[in-house]
């Protein structure tokens, strides 16, 4: 039986250099996949459905304003709320520009509601289609996800966001005119902002965790949802600072408001997909780094940028690295083990048992992968591997090899080619 190898000495988990290298690999992989998957086109399609959904929602808002206007004639609280909405959301300007109709008819409301349901389904399916590209899988969603959820998710989403926005503008109005005191207003505004942040995070977490057909771990989905939410808050602040609705209205007229909303939705959904792609890249970080390392060892594939980004192997050595002294056995002929090895440094010798003696078949050098035959053929080891010099290897369990084979066609071709060559050599050796 093979002896137990020595593990590489730990270099310190979270060391600055290793962390920087990992972040660089994650960022590079995310940006490459973002471009490769054309997620900007998915963001544009999703923004279109979002804008289509906003039209009937404005119609529903007009119903609410008409109802509130009737209440304001008899209720002081309704009058304060009405004034807050018009003051904070500039509804007078939107009404004058024609975004909000002065009188909405029931028939138009029915059409608007149907449009809302249809656009809701289109929006959810657009997101689902993008996630199918980001998280490739052969599984299909059930009837609940495909038909029922799209019809209710968007109205519920806008209702929750509308409640948060309504609470904010009301609190801003009350604080502005000192109805509840400055300290109370600030405390309530802070709680409302925290609630709004938590609500957006919960929605993003549900999407990142539930929509992918191959679900990530809940902890990872929660962290990336938090990062996505913070990015959306920053985007909203930057959008408010550098983009002004008045500029678009003066340039495009009433159409300027549509362009303004469409641009904001596009950048928001692009950020949403960017962090989803980063979540996928995070789950595949080791696979991508191993693929680049193996292909670089074969003299193929990597350009200068990829060589710089993925040229740092200490993180992989910390996780998968093992050291064997000269003469130690890695693989014993006839074993049932399925671990594959990649030679990072050193040399290994290949032996075949012939009667009572071992026959040297050849040697393996740096950059070569071996031991994959038992995994691919699901058979016992056909030869023994012994360290010819001090040997540093990456030991790869079967599930890592499976992901590598599925993720990289060039690597799969290389492995199959090497496998065919070894089978041919073993046949010649047996015949001789």
Buried (B, 14 or more C-beta within 10 A) or exposed (E): EBEEBBEBEEEEEEBEEBEEBBEBBBEBBBBBBBEEBEBBEBBBBBBBBBBBBBBBBBBBBBBEBEEBEEEBEEEEEBBBBBBBBBBBBEBEBBBEBEBBBEEBEEEBBEEBBEBBBBBBBBBBBBBBEBBBBBBBEEEEBEEEBBEEBBBEBBBEBBEBBBBBBBBBBBBBBBBEEEEEEEEEBEEBBEEBBEBBBEBBBBBBBEBBBEBBBEBBEEEBBBBBBBBBBBBBBEBEEEBEEEEEBEEBBEEEEEEBBBBBBBBBBBBBBBBBBBBBBBBBBBBBBBBBBBBBBBBBBBEEBBEEEBEEBBEBBBBBBBEBBBBBEEEBBBBBBEBEBBBBBBBBBBBBBBBBBEEEEBEEBEEBEEBBBBBBBBBBEEEEBBBBBBBBBBBBBBBBEBEBBEBBBEBBEEBEEBBEEBBEEBEEEBEEBEEE
